[in-house]
Structures are given as C-alpha cells and as structure tokens.
Amino acid sequence: MGLFAEWQPAYAEAGIATFPVDGIAKRPAVGNYLKAGCRASKQWALKFPAVDALGFACGSRNGVTVLDVDEARESLLGDAFARFGRSPVVIRTASGKFHAWYRHNGEKRKIRADGFDGPIDILGGGFAVAPPSRSSAGQYEFLEGSLADLANLPPMRLPDAVANDDVEQAAQSDTIGEGQRNNSLWIACMKAAPSCQSLDSLQRFARSLNESGEWSPLPADEVGRVAGSAWQCHIEGRNGFAGDTFVQVPTPTFDNLAASADASYLYWLLKRNHWGREFCIANEWRKHLPDGEWSRPKFTAARQFLVDNGFVVMIRPAIKGVGPALFRFADQFGPDGVQGGGRGRGV
C-alpha cells in the first residue's frame, strides 16, 4: 500500500481532505483537487493505492494556512516565527526546507512576504504537499507536532500590511486555463521581482508558483523564459507592477500615431493616467488638458482617430442617465514585452 492510501484515513479523521500527488513532478495526480472533500479523497485512495505522496488544499477548504520557508535555514524559520507566531506543527520538506501550519483565519496566498531577505510564502490558497510524502528528493516528515495538534493550531499573527494585501491571492479553484498560464505566471513574476535579489531568486519563485497547483504546470524551459522576461523588464526600469512610472508603447504604435499630433498627445495622456483600467474620454475633459482648453471639434477628432485606428476600443457607448462612453486600450502588456493597458498599476 502506498503512503497516500495509508495516510488518507488519518488525515480525513483530522478533517483534512487529501489527494494523490505525483512525487516526481510534485503536482496533483487528479483534477479538481482544490474543491474535493473527504468523500472524494477516500475514492482516490482506492483508485491510487500505490501513490507515495499526498497533498491538501490550503486555506478555507481545510482550515489550514501554511507558512512556507523555502530555504533550509533554521534561522530563517526562527525569524518567521518571531514575526508570525510559533506553530506547534512544523514539517521538514523533502528538500530540507520547512512548512509550519496555522489555523486559517482568512489569509490569502502571499508570495514573498514583505520584510524578509529570504523566501517566505504564506499559503492561504493553492496546495501543500503533506508528510509523510515521498518524492525523488526525499521524504516529508513531521519535525514538531502531528495531526493530533490540528485542533489546537493558532492563527497566524499577521501585520496589517500583510493581512490586507490580496495582490498575490490564489483562487480557491483551479480555474486558470491553459491559455492564461503564461500571463498569470508573468504577472506574478513582475510583482515578485522587487523582492528578489537576482534572476536565480526570481526563477526559484517562478518554479515554486508553477508547482503550487494554481494551474497545470508549464514546462520548465517556459517557466525560465517567463521569469527571464520579467527580470529583464524589472532591471531595465520597465516594471509597472512594481510602481515604476513610465509610458511606453511598441515602435509601430509610435509610428502610426505620427499621423495625428493631437491624437498622439491625447494617447500619451491616457497612457500616463489610465494604464491598466477602463477609462472615459469625455468631452468635458477637453477643458482641463495640461496644454490648455481644446475646441470640441479638435478633441472629438483626436478621440475618433484613436478609435478608428484601433488604439483604443469602446466597450460601452454613452448612455443617458448612466454615464459617458467607456474605453480600454487595444494592446496588452505580456511576457513578450508589449506594453499597453491590459494589466498594470499605471501612474
């Protein structure tokens, strides 16, 4: 009998729904694992009797938040306890790193908790591999405590900045589709880059997130490419997700805007103020432009140029009693460095 089938009943008795994990790839061996309860877990134990690794959904599903110390340094674990409070349940992972379990208290998934030189993640979403799972790197083990301590887990002591930060939250379902994985990973890497000291550190973050269960894992070379692209953007000062203030578009866009100086000026103002969200280009705005009031024909001609030439897209027409028309930028900001209004912090 494999370790999953052997330990599934014990975890179920403690209120934890587990699922089989591929110990070599370090990813779930079944689908819909983040939503499964103990009944499905029991059925999987019958279906996968030889599997030697198991995992569970972190967060509200099982009532457990995991503090992930992604380095084999006991001093870093001690620093984490000093900030978040001590847990009676500490796990040594197969690679010699640490997990500490806490009672879930609404925490989100937070990659790279603020204030640490080393990699500390808060797993209030996604999944964690559980002891005594066996993988190609070794075996997970309870270093302190056991399943008997689950009923007495303390909540994590979170600073307000961490408790309220939901930027890196993971969905409590595996809804990120095949076509969204690259962009989701790239956005996460852009947000994590400021807290990473090197490309190698960011690549470790990317590999960890790719294996977290938020999506079907991408190939290793693709993960490296996405992390490399994000790191390059960051070191060149083009990381809008980190708060850099800049306006940048592809060269073809710049060249095409040259046909209308008025439209070009309007476009740069929109980019500066509305990157990453829907916006209005209301007629009233013409009275408050930085270079002075425009005539209505001049303003509407510039706006129409942007629409007609595909620089902006109207997503809702003006509706009397509701509001003016809404627009968004037509281009996107993604792993290949094309920057636009799809996602971002703006300025």
C-alpha positions as CSV (number, residue, x, y, z in Angstrom):
1,M,0.0,0.0,0.0
2,G,1.3,3.5,-0.9
3,L,1.6,6.3,1.6
4,F,-1.4,8.2,0.2
5,A,-3.8,5.3,0.7
6,E,-2.2,4.5,4.1
7,W,-2.5,8.1,5.5
8,Q,-5.7,9.3,3.8
9,P,-7.9,7.9,6.6
10,A,-5.8,9.6,9.3
11,Y,-5.9,13.0,7.6
12,A,-9.7,12.6,7.0
13,E,-10.2,11.9,10.6
14,A,-8.4,15.1,11.4
15,G,-10.7,17.0,8.9
16,I,-8.2,17.3,6.1
17,A,-9.2,16.1,2.6
18,T,-6.1,14.9,0.8
19,F,-5.4,13.9,-2.8
20,P,-2.7,11.9,-4.5
21,V,0.4,13.7,-5.7
22,D,3.0,12.8,-8.4
23,G,6.1,12.7,-6.2
24,I,8.5,13.1,-9.1
25,A,6.7,16.0,-10.8
26,K,5.5,17.4,-7.4
27,R,2.0,18.1,-8.8
28,P,-1.5,16.6,-8.1
29,A,-2.3,13.3,-9.9
30,V,-6.0,14.2,-10.2
31,G,-8.2,17.2,-11.3
32,N,-10.5,19.4,-9.2
33,Y,-8.3,18.7,-6.1
34,L,-8.8,22.1,-4.5
35,K,-12.5,21.6,-4.2
36,A,-12.6,18.0,-3.2
37,G,-13.8,16.8,0.2
38,C,-13.1,13.7,2.3
39,R,-15.5,11.6,0.2
40,A,-13.6,12.2,-3.0
41,S,-10.4,11.7,-1.1
42,K,-11.5,8.3,0.1
43,Q,-12.4,7.3,-3.5
44,W,-9.0,8.4,-4.7
45,A,-7.3,6.3,-2.1
46,L,-9.0,3.3,-3.6
47,K,-8.1,4.3,-7.2
48,F,-4.5,5.2,-6.5
49,P,-3.4,2.6,-4.0
50,A,0.4,2.8,-4.8
51,V,1.0,6.5,-4.8
52,D,3.5,7.6,-2.2
53,A,2.8,11.3,-1.9
54,L,-0.3,13.3,-0.8
55,G,-1.3,16.9,-0.7
56,F,-4.1,19.1,0.6
57,A,-5.8,22.4,-0.3
58,C,-4.6,25.3,1.8
59,G,-7.0,27.9,3.1
60,S,-10.7,27.7,3.9
61,R,-11.2,24.3,2.4
62,N,-9.3,22.5,5.1
63,G,-8.9,25.3,7.6
64,V,-5.1,25.4,7.4
65,T,-2.7,28.1,6.3
66,V,0.8,27.0,5.6
67,L,3.9,29.2,6.2
68,D,6.4,28.1,3.5
69,V,10.1,28.7,4.4
70,D,11.7,28.0,1.1
71,E,15.2,27.6,2.3
72,A,16.9,25.0,4.5
73,R,17.9,27.6,7.2
74,E,16.6,27.1,10.7
75,S,17.5,30.7,11.4
76,L,15.1,31.9,8.7
77,L,12.4,29.6,10.3
78,G,13.1,31.3,13.6
79,D,12.8,34.8,12.0
80,A,9.4,33.7,10.6
81,F,8.2,32.5,13.9
82,A,9.3,35.8,15.5
83,R,7.1,37.7,13.1
84,F,4.1,35.4,12.5
85,G,4.0,33.5,15.8
86,R,5.1,30.0,16.6
87,S,3.2,26.9,15.3
88,P,3.1,23.5,17.1
89,V,3.3,21.7,13.7
90,V,6.5,22.0,11.7
91,I,7.3,19.9,8.7
92,R,10.6,19.3,7.1
93,T,10.1,19.0,3.3
94,A,11.8,16.5,1.1
95,S,14.5,19.1,0.2
96,G,15.2,20.1,3.8
97,K,13.1,23.2,3.9
98,F,10.2,24.0,6.3
99,H,6.4,24.3,6.4
100,A,4.6,25.5,9.5
101,W,0.8,25.0,9.9
102,Y,-1.6,27.6,11.3
103,R,-5.4,27.8,11.7
104,H,-6.7,29.5,8.6
105,N,-8.0,33.0,9.5
106,G,-8.9,34.4,6.1
107,E,-5.3,34.8,4.9
108,K,-4.8,35.0,1.1
109,R,-1.9,33.5,-0.8
110,K,1.1,35.8,-0.4
111,I,4.3,35.0,-2.3
112,R,7.4,36.5,-0.8
113,A,6.1,38.0,2.5
114,D,7.4,41.5,3.0
115,G,10.4,42.2,5.3
116,F,12.4,39.1,4.8
117,D,15.8,38.6,3.0
118,G,14.9,35.0,2.4
119,P,11.9,33.4,0.6
120,I,8.9,33.2,2.9
121,D,5.5,32.5,1.4
122,I,2.0,32.5,3.0
123,L,-0.1,29.7,1.5
124,G,-3.7,30.7,2.2
125,G,-4.6,29.2,-1.2
126,G,-3.2,26.6,-3.6
127,F,-1.9,23.4,-2.1
128,A,0.9,21.9,0.0
129,V,2.5,18.5,0.0
130,A,1.9,16.7,3.3
131,P,4.0,14.3,5.4
132,P,5.0,11.5,5.1
133,S,5.0,12.0,1.3
134,R,8.0,10.6,-0.5
135,S,9.4,12.3,-3.6
136,S,12.5,12.0,-5.8
137,A,14.3,14.5,-3.4
138,G,13.5,12.6,-0.2
139,Q,10.6,12.4,2.3
140,Y,8.4,14.9,4.1
141,E,8.3,14.5,7.9
142,F,6.8,16.0,11.0
143,L,9.6,17.8,12.7
144,E,7.4,19.0,15.5
145,G,3.8,18.1,16.3
146,S,1.5,15.8,14.5
147,L,-2.1,15.5,13.1
148,A,-3.2,15.4,16.7
149,D,-2.3,19.1,17.1
150,L,-4.5,20.3,14.2
151,A,-7.4,21.0,16.6
152,N,-5.2,23.5,18.5
153,L,-3.5,25.3,15.7
154,P,-3.0,29.0,16.5
155,P,-3.9,31.7,13.9
156,M,-1.0,33.3,12.1
157,R,0.0,36.7,13.6
158,L,-0.1,38.9,10.6
159,P,0.9,42.6,10.3
160,D,-1.8,44.7,8.8
161,A,0.1,45.2,5.6
162,V,0.2,41.5,5.0
163,A,-3.3,40.7,6.3
164,N,-4.9,43.2,3.9
165,D,-2.7,42.5,0.9
166,D,-4.6,40.4,-1.6
167,V,-2.4,41.2,-4.7
168,E,-1.0,37.7,-4.7
169,Q,-4.0,35.8,-3.6
170,A,-4.6,32.4,-5.3
171,A,-8.1,31.4,-6.4
172,Q,-9.6,28.6,-4.3
173,S,-10.2,26.7,-7.5
174,D,-8.2,25.6,-10.5
175,T,-9.8,28.0,-12.9
176,I,-6.7,29.3,-14.6
177,G,-6.9,27.8,-18.0
178,E,-4.3,26.6,-20.4
179,G,-4.2,29.9,-22.4
180,Q,-3.8,32.0,-19.2
181,R,-0.9,30.3,-17.5
182,N,1.9,32.2,-19.1
183,N,0.4,35.6,-18.5
184,S,-0.6,34.7,-14.9
185,L,2.9,33.5,-14.2
186,W,4.5,36.5,-15.9
187,I,2.4,39.0,-13.9
188,A,3.2,37.2,-10.6
189,C,6.9,37.3,-11.5
190,M,6.7,41.1,-12.3
191,K,5.1,41.7,-8.9
192,A,7.7,39.5,-7.1
193,A,10.8,40.9,-8.9
194,P,11.4,43.8,-6.5
195,S,11.7,41.4,-3.5
196,C,14.2,39.1,-5.4
197,Q,17.9,39.8,-5.3
198,S,18.7,38.1,-8.6
199,L,17.4,36.3,-11.6
200,D,18.1,33.0,-9.9
201,S,15.9,34.0,-7.0
202,L,13.1,35.0,-9.3
203,Q,13.3,31.7,-11.2
204,R,13.0,29.8,-7.9
205,F,9.9,31.8,-7.1
206,A,8.5,31.0,-10.6
207,R,9.2,27.3,-10.3
208,S,7.5,27.3,-6.8
209,L,4.4,29.1,-8.1
210,N,4.3,26.8,-11.2
211,E,4.2,23.8,-8.9
212,S,1.7,25.2,-6.5
213,G,-1.4,23.8,-8.1
214,E,-2.9,27.0,-9.4
215,W,-2.7,25.7,-12.9
216,S,-1.4,22.7,-14.8
217,P,2.3,23.2,-14.6
218,L,4.1,24.8,-17.6
219,P,7.3,23.1,-19.0
220,A,10.4,24.0,-17.1
221,D,12.0,25.9,-20.0
222,E,8.9,28.0,-20.4
223,V,8.9,28.9,-16.7
224,G,12.6,30.0,-17.1
225,R,11.7,32.1,-20.2
226,V,8.8,33.9,-18.4
227,A,10.9,34.6,-15.3
228,G,13.8,35.9,-17.5
229,S,11.5,38.2,-19.4
230,A,10.1,39.6,-16.2
231,W,13.5,40.1,-14.7
232,Q,14.7,41.9,-17.8
233,C,11.8,44.3,-17.6
234,H,12.5,44.9,-13.9
235,I,16.2,45.7,-14.2
236,E,15.6,48.0,-17.2
237,G,13.1,50.0,-15.1
238,R,10.0,48.8,-17.1
239,N,8.2,47.1,-14.3
240,G,4.9,48.9,-13.9
241,F,3.7,46.3,-11.4
242,A,6.5,47.5,-9.1
243,G,5.4,51.1,-9.3
244,D,7.8,52.4,-11.9
245,T,6.3,55.5,-13.6
246,F,6.8,55.5,-17.3
247,V,4.9,55.5,-20.6
248,Q,6.0,53.0,-23.2
249,V,4.5,51.5,-26.4
250,P,5.8,49.4,-29.2
251,T,7.6,51.2,-32.0
252,P,4.8,50.5,-34.6
253,T,2.3,52.2,-32.4
254,F,4.5,55.3,-32.0
255,D,5.0,55.4,-35.8
256,N,1.3,55.1,-36.5
257,L,0.4,57.9,-34.1
258,A,2.6,60.3,-36.0
259,A,-0.2,60.8,-38.5
260,S,-2.1,63.0,-35.9
261,A,-0.2,65.1,-33.4
262,D,-3.5,65.8,-31.5
263,A,-4.4,62.2,-31.2
264,S,-0.8,61.3,-30.3
265,Y,-0.9,63.8,-27.4
266,L,-4.2,62.6,-26.2
267,Y,-3.0,59.0,-26.4
268,W,0.1,59.7,-24.2
269,L,-2.1,61.4,-21.6
270,L,-4.4,58.4,-21.5
271,K,-1.5,56.0,-21.2
272,R,0.0,58.1,-18.3
273,N,-3.2,58.2,-16.3
274,H,-5.2,55.1,-17.2
275,W,-2.8,52.2,-17.9
276,G,-4.4,49.1,-16.6
277,R,-8.0,50.1,-16.3
278,E,-11.1,51.2,-18.2
279,F,-11.4,54.9,-18.7
280,C,-13.6,57.7,-20.2
281,I,-12.6,60.2,-22.9
282,A,-15.5,62.6,-22.0
283,N,-15.9,65.9,-23.9
284,E,-15.6,67.8,-20.6
285,W,-12.0,66.7,-20.3
286,R,-11.0,68.9,-23.2
287,K,-11.4,72.0,-20.9
288,H,-8.8,70.7,-18.5
289,L,-5.9,69.4,-20.6
290,P,-2.4,70.3,-19.5
291,D,-1.7,72.5,-22.5
292,G,-5.0,74.3,-22.2
293,E,-8.6,74.0,-23.4
294,W,-9.2,72.4,-26.8
295,S,-12.1,73.2,-29.0
296,R,-14.7,70.4,-29.2
297,P,-14.1,69.6,-32.9
298,K,-10.3,69.2,-32.2
299,F,-10.9,67.0,-29.2
300,T,-13.6,64.8,-30.8
301,A,-11.4,64.4,-34.0
302,A,-8.4,63.2,-31.9
303,R,-10.6,60.8,-30.0
304,Q,-12.2,59.4,-33.2
305,F,-8.7,58.9,-34.7
306,L,-7.7,56.7,-31.8
307,V,-10.9,54.7,-32.1
308,D,-10.8,54.4,-35.9
309,N,-7.2,53.3,-36.0
310,G,-7.6,50.7,-33.2
311,F,-5.5,52.4,-30.5
312,V,-8.5,52.3,-28.1
313,V,-11.6,50.2,-28.1
314,M,-15.1,51.4,-26.9
315,I,-16.5,48.8,-24.6
316,R,-19.7,50.7,-23.7
317,P,-21.3,53.6,-25.5
318,A,-22.5,56.7,-23.7
319,I,-25.9,56.1,-22.0
320,K,-28.1,58.9,-20.9
321,G,-28.6,58.8,-17.2
322,V,-25.8,56.2,-16.8
323,G,-22.6,57.8,-17.9
324,P,-20.2,58.6,-20.7
325,A,-18.7,56.0,-23.0
326,L,-16.1,53.6,-21.6
327,F,-12.8,52.7,-23.4
328,R,-9.8,50.4,-22.9
329,F,-6.5,50.2,-24.7
330,A,-6.3,47.7,-27.6
331,D,-2.8,46.4,-26.9
332,Q,-1.7,44.3,-24.0
333,F,1.3,44.0,-21.7
334,G,2.5,40.4,-21.6
335,P,5.5,38.1,-21.5
336,D,6.9,39.3,-24.8
337,G,7.3,42.9,-23.5
338,V,4.4,44.5,-25.4
339,Q,3.1,47.1,-23.0
340,G,-0.4,48.5,-23.0
341,G,-3.5,48.8,-20.9
342,G,-4.4,45.1,-20.3
343,R,-3.0,44.9,-16.8
344,G,-0.8,47.0,-14.6
345,R,-0.6,49.7,-11.9
346,G,-0.4,52.8,-14.0
347,V,0.8,56.0,-12.5
